[in-house]
Amino acid sequence: MKVAIQCDSPLLQRSLELFLDGHLSSPRQCDILIRDKDIRDDQHPTFVIGISESDDLLKPFSKAQLLHALSKKIEKQKDISIHLKSEEVSISQAEKIVGFDILERHIEKLTREYQANILKAIRAFYEK
């Protein structure tokens, strides 16, 4: 688990740095970004620590609570990612099936045209 921390509170920032010493990473390379304000980021999942019920972790908290909540959030993100990937695979399989149906109909049309041209040539040969 790679974690980046961006908090406005210097006390919270330093506490998190101590708690997550072995997991710290830069914001570009992190798996999850910890903030003390609800600022969503499109590039990384955000873990919010605050006093609101909608936050991922409520203050005050212990190191064990922090690690547990982070693990749950990362697992949830992985599950969502896996679910989205499986939906993409299903969609691409459906597109392949539709594409195959179109190809099959095109081949059948070409075969009928080829058959008609052969029959026309044979009739023209025997009518002479």
N, C-alpha and C positions, 0 to 999 in steps of 0.2 A: 504494500500500500504506500503510494507516494502522495504526500500532502503538502499543500502550500497554504500559507496563512496570510490574510490581509485584513487586519482589524484596525479600527480607529482607536480603540482603547489600548494604550501601551501596556497596561497591566495584564489585560487578557492576551494580548499578543505574546508577551514574554512567558506567561503561564503555559500557553499552548506550545510554545517553542520548547519549553522544558519537558512537558508531558509527552510530546511527539518527537523527541530528539532524533531517534533512529529512522524516522519516516519523513523527514523534511525534504522538500524538493522545490525547484523553481516553479513559478506559475505555468510556464510553458510545458513542463514535463510531468506535471502532477496528475494523479487520478481524480482528486477531489480538491476543491478550494474551500477553505474555512473562512467565514466572514462573520462579523458581528452586526451587519446590516443586511437586509434582504435585497441584495443586488444580484439578479440572475445573470449568468454568463452563458452564452451559447457554446463556447468552446469547452468548458469544463462543468461538471456537476458541482453545485454549490451546497455547502453544509453551513447552515446558519445557527449561530449560538446567540440566544437573546432571552427576553422575558415574555414574549408572546407565545401563546399556545400553538401557533402555526410554525414556530421555529423548530429546527431539528433537535436541539438540545437546550434545555432551560438552565439559566444560572440560578444558583450555584451548582457546580457539578464536581465529581471526583474524576481522577484519571481513569478508573475502571469504567465509569459511566460514559466518559468521552470515547474511549476505545470501543466499547460495545455499540454506542450509537453510530459511530463512524463505520464500523463493520456492517451493521444493518443497512446503512444508507448505500454503501458500496455494493452489497449483495443485491439490493433492490435495483440499483442502476444496471448491474450486470443482467439481472432477470429481464428488465425492460429492453436492454440491448439485444439479448438473445431472442426475445419475443418479436422485436422489430425485424431482426434478420430473418427469422423464420417466415414472417409475413412477406418479406421481400422475395424469399425463395419461392413461396407459394404463388406470388404474383408472376414471377418470371416463368414458373412452370406452366401457369395458365396461359401466359403469352406464347410459350412454345407450343402448347396444344392448339391454340387458335392459329398460330403461324403454320403449324403442320396441317390443319384443316384447310387453310387457304391454299397451301402448296398441293395438297391432295386433289382439291377441286380443279386447280390449274392443270395438273397432270392429266386428270380425266378429260378435261376439255381438249387438251392437245392430242390425246389419244383418239378421241372421237373425230377431230379434224383430220388427223393422219389417216384414220380408217376411211373416212369419206373420200379423201383424195386418192387413196389406193383403189377404192371401188370405182371412182370416176375414171381413173386411168385404165382399169381393166375393161370397163364398159366401152370406153372409146376405142380400145384395141380390137374388141370383138365386133363392134358395129361397122368396122371398115370393110 
